[in-house]
Amino acid sequence: MNRRLLRSRTDRMIGGVCGGLAQYFGLDSSTLRVISALLILFGGMSVWVYLILWLVIPEE
């Protein structure tokens, strides 16, 4: 099984990062977006982390 972490082209709101992560881990992308937004708003994750992932993870 050859799984690769890629940004989604179809399931995207901004950069496809959450859609790609959800597809990789087999999660619902909406749930992952809500979790990410809560982490960004309440200090558990920085916006910089999302931007770095956007730059580092290749697009499918």
Backbone as CSV, one residue per row, in Angstrom:
resi,resn,N_x,N_y,N_z,CA_x,CA_y,CA_z,C_x,C_y,C_z
1,MET,0.836,-1.176,0.000,0.000,0.000,0.000,0.880,1.238,0.000
2,ASN,0.678,2.096,-0.996,1.526,3.266,-1.161,0.704,4.533,-0.913
3,ARG,0.655,4.969,0.347,-0.077,6.186,0.703,0.879,7.357,0.702
4,ARG,0.417,8.459,0.113,1.210,9.681,0.122,0.353,10.818,0.639
5,LEU,0.966,11.698,1.376,0.281,12.880,1.884,0.330,13.948,0.802
6,LEU,-0.859,14.282,0.264,-0.974,15.278,-0.792,-2.097,16.248,-0.456
7,ARG,-1.958,17.485,-0.905,-3.048,18.449,-0.753,-4.135,18.105,-1.758
8,SER,-5.365,18.204,-1.323,-6.500,17.857,-2.170,-6.796,18.971,-3.175
9,ARG,-7.120,18.585,-4.405,-7.542,19.551,-5.419,-9.049,19.765,-5.391
10,THR,-9.778,18.755,-4.924,-11.235,18.831,-4.974,-11.849,19.183,-3.624
11,ASP,-11.290,18.694,-2.535,-11.838,18.927,-1.194,-11.016,20.009,-0.502
12,ARG,-11.221,21.253,-0.921,-10.406,22.337,-0.389,-11.256,23.544,-0.073
13,MET,-10.835,24.252,0.958,-11.448,25.529,1.303,-10.454,26.655,0.961
14,ILE,-9.220,26.512,1.414,-8.194,27.517,1.119,-7.077,26.875,0.300
15,GLY,-6.318,25.988,0.921,-5.169,25.417,0.235,-5.234,23.920,0.025
16,GLY,-6.248,23.270,0.545,-6.358,21.828,0.398,-5.612,21.030,1.446
17,VAL,-5.052,21.699,2.440,-4.271,21.016,3.469,-5.159,20.108,4.318
18,CYS,-6.255,20.635,4.831,-7.140,19.825,5.679,-7.785,18.700,4.887
19,GLY,-8.143,18.967,3.632,-8.714,17.919,2.791,-7.727,16.803,2.539
20,GLY,-6.483,17.146,2.299,-5.440,16.147,2.084,-5.126,15.358,3.344
21,LEU,-5.048,16.044,4.477,-4.799,15.352,5.743,-5.955,14.419,6.094
22,ALA,-7.184,14.874,5.844,-8.347,14.039,6.127,-8.347,12.793,5.254
23,GLN,-8.010,12.951,3.997,-7.953,11.805,3.095,-6.842,10.842,3.516
24,TYR,-5.705,11.353,3.918,-4.574,10.519,4.326,-4.900,9.694,5.568
25,PHE,-5.549,10.328,6.551,-5.850,9.646,7.806,-7.225,8.987,7.828
26,GLY,-8.013,9.139,6.763,-9.323,8.522,6.696,-10.352,9.181,7.595
27,LEU,-10.271,10.505,7.720,-11.188,11.267,8.563,-12.110,12.117,7.693
28,ASP,-13.129,12.686,8.316,-14.006,13.625,7.636,-13.312,14.981,7.576
29,SER,-13.271,15.580,6.395,-12.547,16.840,6.235,-13.197,17.987,7.001
30,SER,-14.523,17.983,7.121,-15.200,19.050,7.872,-14.811,19.014,9.344
31,THR,-14.735,17.823,9.895,-14.330,17.668,11.291,-12.903,18.157,11.489
32,LEU,-12.030,17.807,10.572,-10.630,18.228,10.673,-10.507,19.745,10.538
33,ARG,-11.335,20.354,9.698,-11.319,21.817,9.565,-11.769,22.507,10.852
34,VAL,-12.791,21.972,11.474,-13.277,22.548,12.735,-12.207,22.415,13.817
35,ILE,-11.587,21.249,13.902,-10.525,21.033,14.889,-9.366,21.989,14.633
36,SER,-8.971,22.147,13.377,-7.870,23.054,13.040,-8.211,24.489,13.394
37,ALA,-9.433,24.918,13.075,-9.839,26.290,13.390,-9.837,26.530,14.894
38,LEU,-10.336,25.558,15.654,-10.335,25.702,17.116,-8.918,25.759,17.664
39,LEU,-8.029,24.925,17.130,-6.637,24.957,17.584,-5.969,26.284,17.248
40,ILE,-6.261,26.830,16.082,-5.675,28.128,15.712,-6.235,29.233,16.606
41,LEU,-7.545,29.232,16.837,-8.160,30.285,17.637,-7.754,30.246,19.108
42,PHE,-7.567,29.054,19.643,-7.272,28.942,21.071,-5.813,28.638,21.369
43,GLY,-4.921,28.876,20.415,-3.493,28.845,20.681,-2.811,27.497,20.646
44,GLY,-3.481,26.447,20.243,-2.836,25.136,20.178,-2.034,24.934,18.912
45,MET,-2.333,25.749,17.896,-1.630,25.640,16.621,-1.550,27.033,16.024
46,SER,-0.513,27.302,15.326,-0.312,28.614,14.740,-0.769,28.619,13.280
47,VAL,-1.115,29.785,12.783,-1.431,29.935,11.366,-0.191,29.619,10.532
48,TRP,0.982,29.862,11.107,2.234,29.570,10.407,2.373,28.081,10.102
49,VAL,1.887,27.233,10.999,1.943,25.784,10.764,1.131,25.431,9.518
50,TYR,-0.062,25.989,9.407,-0.903,25.745,8.235,-0.208,26.246,6.963
51,LEU,0.359,27.443,7.017,1.035,27.995,5.842,2.248,27.166,5.435
52,ILE,3.000,26.684,6.403,4.159,25.836,6.100,3.708,24.525,5.473
53,LEU,2.638,23.930,6.024,2.103,22.711,5.430,1.622,22.965,4.010
54,TRP,1.026,24.118,3.763,0.549,24.488,2.439,1.717,24.524,1.444
55,LEU,2.866,25.013,1.908,4.034,25.116,1.037,4.757,23.767,0.865
56,VAL,4.775,22.939,1.918,5.578,21.723,1.920,4.861,20.535,1.277
57,ILE,3.566,20.391,1.536,2.827,19.240,1.026,2.503,19.455,-0.453
58,PRO,2.914,18.536,-1.305,2.626,18.704,-2.746,1.155,18.514,-3.052
59,GLU,0.720,19.140,-4.153,-0.674,19.037,-4.581,-0.848,17.750,-5.392
60,GLU,-2.014,17.116,-5.241,-2.249,15.880,-5.993,-2.496,16.169,-7.451
